[in-house]
Amino acid sequence: MKMIDDIKAFKDNRGVFSSNNKSAYGDVFVDSSIGDASILNPILSTDSASGDIHGLIFNGLVKYDKKLKLIGDLAETWKVSKDNLTITFYLKKNIRWQDGLPFTAADVEFTYQKLTDPKTKSPYKSGFELVKKFEVIDEFTIQITYGVPFAPALENWGMGILPKHILEKVDINTAAFNSKPTGTGPFKFEDWSRGERIRLKANETYYDGRPFLDKVLCRIIPDQATQLLELKSGGIDSMGLTSDMYVTLTKDPAFTSKYNTYKYIGFNYTYLGFNLKNPLFADKNIRKAIAYGINKKEIIDGVLLGYGVEATGPFLPRSWAYNKDVKKMEYNPEKAKLLLKDAGWEDTDKDGILEKNGKKFEFMLMTNQGNKGRELVTQMIQQNLKKLGVKVNIRIIAWSSFINEFVDKKKYDAIVMGWQLSPDPDIYDIFHSSKTGEKEYNFVSYKNPEVDKLLIEGRTTYEIEKRKKAYNKIHEIIADDLPYVFIYVPESIVAVDKRFQNIAVEPAGIKYNFEKWFVPKEAQKYRTEMQK
């Protein structure tokens, strides 16, 4: 195993530890990711690989606790005006940036200014642009007034706050800071070898107490089979398991003696997304034919082995915005064939592929490298649609290139991807027609004026029943418009080396308290220069 110079293996004492083990400082958590991060600035990053790293480096004013309740992070407390238009945040004092300078209200104001600056390439602008007035009352008090009620306002201020003293005189889009960040969070950036690994170290002056772990090492391993080999050999401490891995490994005593597995339903779903700028998919009936031709149950059984449920739209079954009256899209290849025929697609030359005006019905389906589940989904979609006379070519691309060169630039026909959603059901950034620019989230170029109107309604009222009504209608319309074929909501399954303690599944998953994870002294595996 290749390790970094200042981390030395000194023990491999992995027994089953009781909850009575005392917390201790030390050791290294060696994680893995199928894709490298793109950018480590929280207001610019758009991908989960980046978010997983900068989420440990930065703090917002608020955060979700383990029960998905918003609590203070950099903010000690806050008050909301009776008309729900003004939030006054009272910031925690004596918090310092990781370079030693104090955190103040000026940093929050600077972050807000950068988020709303037209020159900043951020996909998160929309919520902050609703702010009518931003006032710094004093060094640790800010008052934010919205022009209209904005239901996700508090959640929005979970955005990582940036250091004014480092970034105020540079172009934030190209700053060296974006690959060598300084935050206020539990872990400090140490170094980044692109395509290989990212290394963080404990922030010894973190306001909520130094993390127990000395370091976090995230290794870039773009293939889940290779990740599993590394997990079994001790080269990494954790990975997300596919369903077939989970079924096999939990029957293996050699594995279960070394690793705990944690299973929970997250806020994520997998989908087939169409590039609606492509004339092939401009007709809703063509998209509907493809949806009828995809056997979702077969996919869920084959890919997830039943560890998941069918997705019916942009909201998940655990969300209060979910519309239970939206029916599942039936698998009906005969209906699919009729819709295709009605649209003029027929196999006139009897070669098994439909054509229209001399053009074959053929398209490229892309997904990212290293995600076995998504690769299997593309293959099963390919097989399903072949029965309709639709030729699907598959292209698997490394994560960073997939996002930056193809998805962001809309250089694709169709993609298999997934969304990790927030507990608040505001999906304005994903489906509003104004959010189709490069590095924005509506990369399928979906446009529906009624959905636009309802998205605004849903975020500009605090009345839960009005919001629910708006989102239920959005669910219904988008399920019918089919900018995506919504495929499944998987169960998240994660394996973690048993030496790591204080891990429990909660509604927020397992990493809500990562800085409190520890390894008992007798079980620590790696020694670092932080240990005296």
C-alpha positions in Angstrom: 0.0 0.0 0.0 1.3 3.4 -0.9 1.2 5.8 2.0 2.2 9.4 2.5 5.6 9.9 4.1 4.4 11.2 7.5 1.8 8.5 8.1 3.3 5.2 9.3 1.4 2.0 9.9 2.2 0.8 13.4 -0.6 -1.4 14.4 -3.3 -3.5 12.8 -5.2 -4.5 15.9 -8.8 -4.7 14.5 -11.0 -6.5 17.0 -14.6 -5.9 17.8 -14.7 -2.9 20.2 -17.3 -2.2 22.7 -19.1 1.1 23.2 -17.2 1.5 26.5 -13.9 2.2 24.6 -12.7 5.7 25.6 -12.3 8.3 22.9 -8.7 9.0 22.0 -6.8 11.3 19.6 -4.9 9.9 16.7 -5.0 7.6 13.6 -6.0 8.4 10.0 -9.2 7.7 8.2 -8.4 6.5 4.7 -11.4 7.1 2.5 -11.9 6.5 -1.2 -13.7 8.3 -4.0 -14.4 7.1 -7.6 -13.8 10.6 -8.8 -11.3 13.4 -8.0 -12.6 16.7 -6.7 -12.9 19.5 -9.3 -12.7 22.6 -7.1 -12.6 23.1 -3.3 -14.5 26.3 -3.0 -18.0 25.7 -1.6 -19.7 28.5 -3.6 -18.3 27.2 -6.9 -18.2 23.5 -6.7 -21.0 21.5 -8.4 -20.0 17.8 -7.8 -20.2 15.5 -4.8 -16.5 14.5 -4.9 -15.6 18.2 -4.3 -18.4 18.7 -1.7 -17.3 15.7 0.4 -13.9 17.4 0.9 -14.7 21.0 1.3 -17.6 20.0 3.6 -14.9 19.1 6.2 -12.9 22.4 5.6 -15.7 25.0 5.8 -18.7 25.9 8.0 -21.9 27.6 7.3 -23.9 29.7 9.7 -26.2 26.7 10.2 -26.1 23.0 9.7 -28.4 19.9 10.0 -28.1 17.8 13.1 -28.5 14.0 13.1 -32.3 14.4 13.2 -32.3 16.8 10.2 -33.0 19.8 12.5 -31.3 23.1 11.6 -28.9 24.2 14.4 -26.3 26.9 14.7 -22.8 26.3 13.3 -20.9 29.6 12.9 -24.1 31.3 14.2 -24.8 31.0 17.9 -28.4 31.8 17.4 -30.8 33.8 15.2 -34.2 35.5 15.2 -36.8 35.6 12.4 -39.1 38.6 12.1 -42.9 38.1 12.4 -43.3 38.7 8.7 -40.6 36.1 7.9 -38.7 38.5 5.8 -35.8 39.3 8.1 -33.3 37.0 9.8 -30.8 38.4 12.4 -27.9 36.1 13.0 -25.8 36.3 16.1 -22.4 34.9 15.3 -20.2 32.8 17.6 -17.2 34.7 18.9 -13.6 33.5 19.2 -13.8 31.5 16.0 -10.6 31.7 13.9 -9.8 30.9 10.3 -7.3 28.1 9.9 -4.6 30.6 9.3 -5.2 32.2 12.7 -7.2 35.3 11.8 -10.6 35.9 13.4 -13.9 35.1 11.7 -16.3 38.0 11.7 -19.5 39.3 10.1 -17.3 40.8 7.3 -16.6 37.3 6.1 -20.3 36.5 5.8 -21.0 39.8 4.0 -18.1 39.1 1.6 -19.4 35.6 0.9 -22.9 37.0 0.2 -21.4 39.6 -2.2 -19.4 37.0 -4.1 -22.5 34.7 -4.4 -24.5 37.6 -5.9 -21.7 39.0 -8.1 -22.7 38.3 -11.8 -19.0 37.5 -12.5 -19.0 34.6 -10.0 -19.6 31.3 -11.6 -21.8 29.8 -8.9 -24.8 27.6 -9.3 -26.2 28.7 -5.9 -27.0 32.3 -6.7 -30.8 32.1 -6.9 -31.6 32.0 -3.2 -29.1 34.8 -2.3 -30.4 37.0 -5.1 -33.7 37.2 -3.2 -31.9 39.2 -0.4 -33.1 42.8 -0.5 -30.8 44.2 2.2 -27.7 42.8 3.9 -26.6 44.7 7.0 -23.6 44.2 9.2 -24.9 45.4 12.6 -21.6 44.8 14.4 -18.6 42.5 14.3 -20.7 39.5 15.2 -24.3 40.4 14.2 -25.8 40.5 10.7 -29.3 41.2 9.6 -30.6 39.8 6.3 -33.9 41.1 4.8 -35.6 39.4 1.9 -37.8 41.1 -0.6 -40.3 38.2 -0.5 -40.7 35.3 2.0 -38.1 32.6 1.2 -38.8 29.3 2.9 -35.3 27.7 2.5 -33.6 30.9 3.7 -32.1 29.3 6.9 -31.0 26.2 5.0 -29.3 28.5 2.4 -27.1 29.9 5.1 -25.6 26.5 5.5 -23.4 27.6 2.6 -19.7 27.5 3.5 -18.4 30.9 4.5 -15.3 32.3 2.7 -12.4 34.3 4.2 -12.5 37.9 3.0 -8.9 38.6 3.9 -7.7 35.9 1.5 -10.1 36.4 -1.4 -11.1 40.1 -1.6 -8.3 41.1 -4.0 -8.4 38.1 -6.4 -10.6 36.7 -9.1 -12.6 34.1 -7.1 -13.2 31.9 -10.2 -9.5 31.4 -10.8 -8.0 31.9 -7.4 -5.3 29.5 -6.2 -7.4 29.2 -3.0 -9.8 27.0 -5.0 -7.3 24.2 -4.9 -5.6 25.1 -1.6 -8.5 26.4 0.6 -8.5 27.9 4.1 -11.7 27.5 6.2 -13.0 27.4 9.7 -14.0 23.7 9.7 -12.8 20.7 11.7 -10.1 19.7 9.1 -7.4 21.8 7.4 -6.3 21.3 3.8 -2.9 19.7 3.6 -2.2 18.8 0.0 -3.7 17.5 -3.2 -2.1 15.2 -5.7 -4.6 15.3 -8.6 -6.0 12.0 -9.7 -4.3 10.3 -6.7 -5.3 11.6 -3.3 -6.3 14.6 -1.1 -5.0 14.9 2.4 -6.5 16.9 5.3 -5.3 17.3 8.9 -7.2 18.0 12.1 -7.8 21.7 12.9 -6.3 21.9 16.4 -8.1 25.2 17.1 -11.5 24.1 15.8 -14.2 26.0 17.7 -16.1 22.8 18.6 -13.0 20.9 19.8 -10.2 19.3 17.8 -11.4 16.2 15.8 -10.2 13.0 17.3 -8.7 11.7 14.0 -5.4 13.2 13.1 -5.9 13.1 9.4 -8.2 12.2 6.6 -6.7 10.8 3.4 -9.1 10.5 0.4 -7.7 8.2 -2.2 -9.0 8.5 -5.8 -9.8 5.0 -7.0 -12.0 5.2 -10.1 -13.3 1.7 -10.0 -15.5 0.0 -7.3 -13.9 -3.4 -7.8 -10.5 -2.0 -7.2 -11.8 -0.1 -4.1 -13.1 -3.4 -2.8 -9.7 -5.0 -3.2 -8.2 -2.1 -1.3 -10.8 -2.3 1.4 -10.2 -6.0 1.9 -6.4 -5.5 2.0 -6.6 -2.6 4.5 -5.6 0.0 1.9 -8.7 2.0 2.6 -11.0 2.1 5.7 -14.3 2.7 4.1 -16.3 2.6 0.8 -19.8 2.6 -0.5 -20.9 -0.9 -1.3 -23.1 -2.0 -4.2 -26.0 -4.3 -3.3 -24.3 -7.4 -4.6 -21.2 -6.6 -2.7 -23.3 -6.2 0.5 -25.1 -9.5 0.0 -21.9 -11.4 -0.6 -19.6 -9.7 2.0 -22.0 -9.9 4.9 -21.9 -13.7 4.6 -18.1 -13.6 4.8 -16.8 -14.0 8.4 -13.4 -12.6 7.3 -15.1 -9.4 6.2 -17.6 -9.0 9.0 -14.9 -9.5 11.6 -13.1 -6.4 10.3 -15.9 -4.1 9.0 -19.2 -2.8 10.1 -21.8 -2.1 7.4 -24.3 0.7 7.7 -27.5 0.8 5.6 -29.9 3.7 5.3 -32.2 5.6 2.9 -30.6 8.8 1.8 -31.8 11.8 -0.2 -30.6 10.6 -3.5 -32.0 9.1 -6.7 -30.7 7.8 -10.0 -32.1 9.0 -13.3 -31.7 9.0 -17.1 -31.5 12.6 -18.2 -32.2 13.8 -21.8 -30.4 16.7 -23.5 -33.5 18.6 -24.5 -31.5 20.7 -26.9 -31.1 17.5 -29.0 -34.0 17.4 -31.6 -34.2 13.6 -31.0 -35.7 14.2 -27.6 -37.6 17.4 -28.2 -40.9 15.5 -28.5 -42.4 14.5 -25.2 -43.9 11.4 -26.7 -40.5 10.1 -27.7 -39.3 10.5 -24.1 -42.4 8.8 -23.0 -41.8 5.9 -25.4 -38.3 5.5 -24.0 -39.7 5.6 -20.4 -42.3 2.9 -21.3 -39.5 0.8 -22.8 -37.4 0.8 -19.6 -38.1 -2.0 -17.2 -37.4 -0.3 -13.9 -38.3 -3.3 -11.7 -35.8 -5.4 -13.6 -33.2 -2.7 -13.0 -34.0 -2.4 -9.3 -33.9 -6.2 -8.9 -30.8 -6.6 -11.0 -28.7 -3.6 -9.9 -30.0 -3.1 -6.3 -31.1 -6.6 -5.6 -34.2 -5.1 -4.1 -32.3 -2.6 -1.9 -34.2 0.4 -3.2 -37.5 1.6 -4.6 -38.8 3.0 -7.9 -38.5 6.8 -8.3 -41.6 8.5 -9.7 -40.4 12.1 -9.9 -38.1 14.7 -8.4 -39.1 14.2 -4.8 -38.3 11.1 -2.7 -40.7 9.0 -0.7 -39.2 10.2 2.6 -39.9 13.9 1.7 -43.0 15.7 2.8 -43.2 17.1 -0.7 -43.6 13.7 -2.3 -46.8 13.2 -4.3 -48.0 9.7 -3.5 -50.7 10.0 -6.2 -48.2 10.1 -9.0 -48.2 6.6 -10.5 -45.2 4.6 -11.3 -44.3 4.5 -15.0 -45.3 1.1 -16.2 -43.1 -1.0 -18.3 -45.0 -1.4 -21.6 -42.9 -1.9 -24.7 -46.1 -2.2 -26.9 -47.2 1.3 -25.9 -43.6 2.5 -26.5 -43.6 1.0 -30.0 -47.0 2.7 -30.9 -45.7 6.1 -29.7 -42.6 5.7 -31.8 -44.6 4.6 -34.8 -47.0 7.6 -34.4 -43.9 9.9 -34.4 -42.8 8.4 -37.7 -40.1 6.0 -36.5 -40.3 2.6 -38.4 -37.9 -0.1 -39.3 -38.3 0.2 -43.0 -35.1 -1.7 -44.0 -35.7 -4.5 -41.4 -32.3 -4.2 -39.8 -33.7 -4.0 -36.3 -33.2 -0.2 -35.9 -35.9 2.4 -36.4 -35.4 5.2 -38.9 -37.1 8.4 -39.9 -36.3 10.5 -42.9 -33.3 8.3 -43.6 -31.9 8.8 -40.0 -31.4 5.9 -37.6 -32.8 6.2 -34.1 -29.4 6.0 -32.4 -27.9 8.0 -29.5 -25.0 8.0 -27.0 -25.7 7.2 -23.4 -23.0 8.4 -21.0 -22.2 7.9 -17.3 -19.2 8.3 -15.1 -16.5 5.7 -14.7 -16.2 3.7 -11.5 -19.9 3.5 -10.5 -20.8 -0.1 -11.1 -24.5 0.5 -10.5 -24.8 3.3 -13.1 -22.8 1.3 -15.6 -25.2 -1.6 -15.1 -28.2 0.8 -15.5 -26.8 2.0 -18.9 -26.4 -1.6 -20.0 -29.9 -2.6 -19.0 -31.4 0.5 -20.7 -29.4 -0.4 -23.8 -30.9 -3.9 -23.8 -34.4 -2.7 -23.1 -34.4 -0.1 -25.9 -32.9 -2.5 -28.4 -36.2 -4.4 -28.2 -37.9 -1.2 -29.4 -35.5 -0.7 -32.3 -33.5 2.0 -30.6 -29.7 1.7 -30.8 -28.0 2.9 -27.7 -24.2 3.3 -27.6 -22.6 3.5 -24.2 -19.7 5.7 -23.2 -18.1 5.6 -19.7 -16.0 8.6 -18.8 -13.8 9.5 -15.9 -15.7 11.6 -13.3 -14.0 15.0 -13.7 -14.1 14.9 -17.5 -17.7 13.7 -17.5 -18.8 16.7 -15.4 -16.6 19.4 -16.7 -16.3 18.5 -20.4 -19.6 16.9 -21.2 -22.4 17.6 -18.6 -21.5 21.2 -17.9 -21.0 22.0 -21.6 -24.1 20.0 -22.6 -22.1 17.8 -25.0 -24.1 14.7 -24.6 -27.3 13.0 -25.9 -28.4 11.3 -22.7 -26.8 10.6 -19.3 -27.3 8.3 -16.3 -26.6 10.3 -13.2 -27.9 10.9 -9.6 -28.9 13.7 -7.4 -28.1 14.1 -3.7 -30.9 16.3 -2.5 -31.3 18.6 0.5 -34.0 17.9 3.2 -35.7 21.1 2.0 -37.6 20.3 -1.2 -36.6 23.5 -3.1 -35.5 22.2 -6.5 -35.4 25.6 -8.2 -31.8 25.3 -9.2 -32.4 21.9 -10.9 -35.5 22.6 -12.9 -36.1 26.4 -13.3 -35.6 27.5 -16.9 -33.3 30.4 -15.7 -30.7 27.9 -14.4 -29.5 26.4 -17.7 -26.1 28.2 -18.0 -22.7 26.4 -17.8 -21.9 25.1 -14.3 -25.6 25.4 -13.4 -27.8 22.5 -12.5 -30.5 22.5 -15.2 -28.1 21.0 -17.7 -30.9 19.1 -19.4 -32.3 22.5 -20.5 -35.8 21.8 -19.1 -38.3 24.6 -19.6 -41.9 24.7 -18.4 -43.5 28.1 -17.5 -46.0 26.5 -15.1 -43.2 24.6 -13.3 -41.2 27.9 -13.2 -44.2 29.6 -11.5 -44.7 26.8 -9.0 -41.1 26.6 -8.1 -41.2 30.3 -7.1 -44.5 29.7 -5.2 -42.9 26.8 -3.4 -40.0 28.7 -2.1 -41.7 32.0 -1.4 -44.2 30.9 1.2 -43.6 29.6 4.7 -47.0 27.9 4.9 -46.3 24.2 4.7 -49.6 23.3 3.1 -49.1 25.8 0.3 -45.6 24.6 -0.3 -46.8 21.0 -0.4 -49.5 21.9 -2.9 -47.0 23.5 -5.2 -44.5 20.7 -4.9 -47.1 18.0 -5.4 -48.1 19.7 -8.7 -44.5 20.1 -9.7 -44.0 16.3 -9.1 -47.0 15.6 -11.3 -46.0 17.9 -14.1 -42.3 16.8 -14.2 -43.3 13.1 -14.0 -45.4 13.7 -17.1 -42.9 16.0 -19.0 -40.1 13.5 -18.5 -37.0 15.6 -18.8 -35.6 12.6 -16.8 -36.7 9.0 -16.6 -36.7 8.7 -12.9 -35.3 5.3 -12.2 -34.7 4.4 -8.5 -34.1 5.6 -5.0 -31.3 3.3 -3.6 -30.5 2.4 -0.1 -27.0 3.8 0.9 -24.7 1.0 2.1 -21.3 1.9 3.6 -18.6 -0.3 5.0 -16.3 1.1 7.7 -13.4 -0.5 9.5 -14.5 -1.6 13.0 -11.7 0.3 14.7 -13.6 3.5 14.1 -16.1 4.2 17.0 -19.0 6.6 17.7 -20.8 5.8 14.4 -24.6 5.4 14.3 -27.2 5.6 11.6 -29.5 8.5 11.9 -31.9 10.3 9.6 -28.9 12.4 8.5 -26.9 9.3 7.6 -23.6 8.5 9.4 -21.2 11.3 8.8 -23.1 14.1 10.6 -20.6 13.7 13.5 -17.5 12.7 11.6 -15.3 15.0 13.7 -16.3 12.9 16.8 -15.4 9.6 15.3 -12.4 8.1 17.1 -10.2 5.0 17.3 -9.3 3.6 20.8 -5.6 4.0 21.5 -4.9 0.3 21.4 -6.5 -0.1 18.0 -4.9 2.8 16.2 -3.3 1.8 12.9 -1.4 4.9 11.7 1.0 7.2 13.5 1.3 10.8 12.3 3.6 13.7 13.1 0.6 15.2 15.2 1.2 12.5 17.8 3.6 13.6 20.5 
